[in-house]
Amino acid sequence: MNNVFVYCEIEDGQVVDVSQELLTKGRGLATKLGCKLEAVAIGFQLNGIEKQIFPYGVDNLYVADDKRLRYYTTLPHSAIVEKLFREQKPQVALLGASSVGRDLGPRISSALHSGLTADCTSLMIGDHTDVKTKKEYKNLLYQIRPAFGGNIIATIVNPECRPQMATVREGVMKKEILDANYKGEVVNLKVSDYVRDEDFVVEIINREMEKSKVDLKGARIIVAGGYGMGSKENFQLLYKLADILGGEVGASRAATDAGFIEDERQIGQTGVTVRPNLYIACGISGQIQHRAGMSESAQIISINTDPDAPMNSIADYVINGDVMDVIPKLIQYYKKNTK
């Protein structure tokens, strides 16, 4: 088996964030394994796309450029990736856990009989010994993700089948350019060698896309509320505090499930992953499902009546008190002292 492969999603001529995050992680894995990092980009008018990809440390970029591939459709994309993987035999393959990756990944892994771990929160290289056979395996991909509703952290390995495949949600990995001048090799694929005309039986005539008005990922300050806020009306205090601080309002799943706030503001394992400069957790117990989406915040303030709340264990500052007493005081203070 050969190298580490990353499937790059392209949207309007841009490599999407989750793919750039996976390129960063893939570079680290490839270095650990002593192999190359490779990527595949499929779309239309991709001239120069390598300028967005090589800086992350990519050694080989396979490009499939065809007008019919402008938008993602299942059959041609899966045909190209499946045949490319059969040819190049990667030992690790990574995809974003987006609507595209969640459609493409299982199809590829099923066709190659390789298996796939979805929604990983961490990826590492390590060794494994089979409990029954005592057989030792070196340099496997540890595919780490919460399981059983987030009550445990599972480490999954695939000793025998290749590639070892995983999908990762956007925001879980850090995006970091290795070298702005890094040079790799572009390999232009002859699309007709990889797809059949019948693979284009589905044609996308028009797309209507509406971007979310909530930008939790880009927010430097997030004021997040949990079930402990008590009601939808009480969440208005968080909006006031966030407005004064120039931040966004987020929430735990318990709060969104209770109808206190809309789902698009949910942070955590089944929501958005964020890394703000300041995260103020208000009435959030801090179960592992929520912490998976915000634990890498630069600074965390926890406001909770429970001194033993799990959130307090990762917080830089803990305020033991009722959110309905503490938050109005914060609003009053920041109004007075914020320019």
Protein Blocks (a to p, Z undefined) as FASTA:
>chain_A
ZZdddddddeehiacfklmmmmmmmmmmmmmnopacddddddehighklmmmmmnopabd
cddddfklmpacfklmmmmmmmmmmmnopabdcddfbfklmmmmmmmmmmnonopaehia
bdcddddddfklopacehiacddddeehhlaccddddfkbccddddddehkaccddfblk
bccddddddfklmpcfklmmpccfbdcddddfbdfklpmbdcdddfknopaklmmmmmmm
mmmnopacdddfklmmnopacfklpgcjklccdddfbdcdehiaopaklmmmmmmgfbdc
dddfblkbfklmmpfbdcdddfklmmmmmmmmmmmmpZZ
